[in-house]
């Protein structure tokens, strides 16, 4: 959070994953820290769906899931 999220490749997505709202009190960040992350993500012009992940409990979309896992599954294979 001390670096500009625009200057480090993948930093914005990593920040989203760390600050993501899960609905689980033990996993969710402190609201003030999550708000700081949201402010930095907005400054970095992160996609709206990423901003929503920080403010709402939502499932990952297929594209973001593939990005988080680092690869994709073969066509037709699902979790």
Helices and strands as residue ranges (DSSP letters): H 11-19, H 31-43, H 48-55, H 62-69
